[in-house]
Amino acid sequence: MSDLLTPDQLGERWGKSRQALANMRFRGDGPAFVKIGARTVMYRVEDVLAYETAQIRHRTDEDPKAAA
């Protein structure tokens, strides 16, 4: 597997659309991403894994910002 994921690859992994990922980037509440040139967006696998790990919860009412 490559060290970089396209938005389509990440969307497939998470069951999200390209637009949903674009919205996450705009809001700043998704994983870190790499912008290559004016339009190419890629995600480093290590950043995706770190983001997924940070999303682990033990209760539905946990505040992810309070745990940081």
Phi and psi in degrees as a GROMACS rama.xvg file:
@    title "Ramachandran Plot"
@    xaxis  label "Phi"
@    yaxis  label "Psi"
@TYPE xy
-69.1461  160.173  SER-2
-78.9648  -7.63905  ASP-3
-123.281  143.921  LEU-4
-115.158  140.979  LEU-5
-79.5651  163.865  THR-6
-57.4267  -35.6409  PRO-7
-63.7306  -41.8931  ASP-8
-66.2115  -43.4818  GLN-9
-67.6867  -40.0928  LEU-10
-59.5519  -40.2139  GLY-11
-65.6549  -41.1784  GLU-12
-61.8187  -41.1976  ARG-13
-99.1448  -8.35502  TRP-14
72.0374  35.4801  GLY-15
-120.807  153.956  LYS-16
-81.7817  164.202  SER-17
-57.7692  -39.0205  ARG-18
-66.0471  -38.9779  GLN-19
-62.0729  -41.7108  ALA-20
-67.0612  -38.7765  LEU-21
-61.7327  -40.2982  ALA-22
-64.0063  -39.9508  ASN-23
-62.8459  -41.5784  MET-24
-63.498  -43.0577  ARG-25
-62.0484  -43.3016  PHE-26
-77.0316  -19.5799  ARG-27
78.7445  22.5914  GLY-28
-113.328  20.1055  ASP-29
-113.285  -168.113  GLY-30
-71.545  158.252  PRO-31
-59.739  151.227  ALA-32
-138.957  164.266  PHE-33
-110.909  129.975  VAL-34
-108.618  117.885  LYS-35
-109.564  114.553  ILE-36
71.814  -156.946  GLY-37
-81.4449  -26.675  ALA-38
-131.432  -16.0803  ARG-39
-83.5324  122.147  THR-40
-115.658  135.016  VAL-41
-136.075  157.203  MET-42
-120.198  129.242  TYR-43
-74.2146  135.351  ARG-44
-55.8582  -41.4509  VAL-45
-61.7666  -35.3748  GLU-46
-71.8178  -37.6656  ASP-47
-64.1831  -45.6004  VAL-48
-63.1865  -40.3493  LEU-49
-64.4529  -41.1737  ALA-50
-64.0557  -45.3517  TYR-51
-60.7638  -42.3079  GLU-52
-61.9161  -40.1413  THR-53
-67.7479  -17.4864  ALA-54
-89.2559  -2.26219  GLN-55
-66.4092  130.431  ILE-56
-128.562  155.371  ARG-57
-110.922  -13.4948  HIS-58
-142.8  152.034  ARG-59
-71.6076  -20.8833  THR-60
-97.838  11.4607  ASP-61
-68.9493  138.649  GLU-62
-95.3223  114.457  ASP-63
-61.4526  -27.7191  PRO-64
-76.6468  -28.1394  LYS-65
-72.0659  -27.3067  ALA-66
-75.8426  -19.862  ALA-67
